[in-house]
Amino acid sequence: MNIKPIKSEQEYESALSRLDVTFDALPGTPEGDEAEILALLIEDYENEYHFIEAPKP
């Protein structure tokens, strides 16, 4: 597991691909921990660079 902050669109795409592979890992396993950390990093990157405004009523 080589986890680091996501700083580019290429790293973001790589993280998404890796999350796709580890998504169904069992909690408490090394792959499960990796998936959890990747999800947090991806969420943080998306909140900063892929922000979607709430719809207006």
C-alpha positions, 0 to 999 in steps of 0.5 A: 500500500503506497498511500499519499495525498492526491495532488493531480488529476492523474493521481486522482484517476489512479486513486479511483482505479485502485479504489475500484479494485479494493472497494469490496475488501472486508473491513479490518483487512489491509485492503479494507483499510486501504479502501477506506483511506483512498475514499477519504483522500478522493473525497477531499480532492473532489471537494476541492477540485470537483465541487458541485453546487447544490441545486437552487429550488 
